[in-house]
Amino acid sequence: MKKSFNTEEQKTTGHSQWSNRGVFLLVAIGSAVGLGNIWKFPYIVGENGGGAFVLVYLLCIVLVGVPVLIAEIALGKSAQSNPVSAFSNLAVACKANRFWALFGYVGIISGFLILSFYSVVAGWSLEYLRVFIQNDLLGSDARAVEQYFTQLLASPNTLLLWHSVFMLLTVAIAARGVRKGIEKIITWSMPILFVILVILVLYATQLEGFSKAFDYLFVVDFSKLTTDGVLIALGHSFFTLSLGMGAMMVYGSYLQKDTPVVKLSFMIAIADTLVALMAGLAIFPLIFTYGLQSASGPSLLFISLPNALLNLPFGQFFGIAFFFLLLIAALSSAISILEPVLSFVQQKTRLSRRFTAYLIGSIVWLIGISALLAFNNWSDVHLLGERNIFDSLDYVTTNILLPLGGFGISIFAVWVVSKQSSTRKLLGISDSKYPIWRISAGIIAPIVIGVIAWNGLS
Ligand code: PFF
């Protein structure tokens, strides 16, 4: 029974398939929309000075994100296999060097590392969901709310509990299969996410701080932007669109071969960007209405936001809605971070999907423990410069590995795969769109990645 989960999906190709394109669109948006949009985007906007950062981020999405997204989905769809085999099979088909598969391995490593710290933050949202359901913060003043978060970070057991619950949820869904697990859960959870977000934004429009928040996000002041800010914007455009590690590639591999990918890629990028901006428009009005700190960093959502909510009518209700939203967003992304690793290991070892999912989940869970200890027992352990384990994992993956993976993916798609007319056809990019995509993915995106990475890292 367990082994037969995928037989129906695999009947035609030997590889799983989504039920239809609409489903693909939802799961890909589910992957893109996550903690990156709701937790990270607002706080990095806050740390990097508002409007100018938002503008650079939008430019990165258009100039780099979308062309790479098209390349990634197109490669997966052409190869119909996990990212490592996709690179090596296509390289063989194009008579190119098989070292290209290294980029697939970079993705697999990124997957392990990202999911381990992602799950820790998703665990915070589970704790806050519990806190709002039980109304634990009722009557607390600003100091007490701040202390609550500080205490949570200082308590490895609580962090471990929620990290474990979140990993278990992710693995349990992924283990059930592409259709019966991922597709089933995400097709109902994504619409709920959108409805909650719209309600939260409408609510925020009624607050005094709304217009200030609007200006904060959209009035551009370049004097506030730093070189580091530009690197962060680039890294975030990869993170938020789930690029550079094979997540979109493996989701693309479950598409039918004749699916055109350009329009779908634009729709994913637009939906993802809208959600990030809407999250900003839901959160900053609350922050400004209560005169709280917009540049408070990762704690923006866990200190400033609860503080504001406690002062508002129906605060408990909106708190529950907000952290539930965060949970659904995190879960649908976490599943997609696991998928390239899962499909790779499963194909290599021929173990069952269920067993493989729990095996990988356990390794990620272990790495995650080191990430959560960075906030307490291991706070003195520094890996990269002054960064603790958690920050190092975030920095290495978001600012180095994902852009590196994206660089390889776009060069490979344009300069290797699309050179041969037989493999070019497989990519499914129509003749009218092909020249623009070739220039943007083959020239502009690699140059932008190279220049920003050089400046940011040197
Ligand atoms: N895009 C997700 C977010 O914004 O939270 C994170 C993510 C998912 C990163 C999948 C990378 C990935 F492959």
Boltz pocket constraint, residues with backbone or C-beta under 6 A from the ligand:
constraints:
  - pocket:
      binder: B
      contacts: [[A, 31], [A, 32], [A, 33], [A, 34], [A, 35], [A, 36], [A, 37], [A, 114], [A, 238], [A, 239], [A, 240], [A, 241], [A, 242], [A, 243], [A, 245], [A, 246], [A, 247], [A, 248], [A, 329], [A, 333], [A, 334], [A, 336], [A, 337]]
      max_distance: 6.0
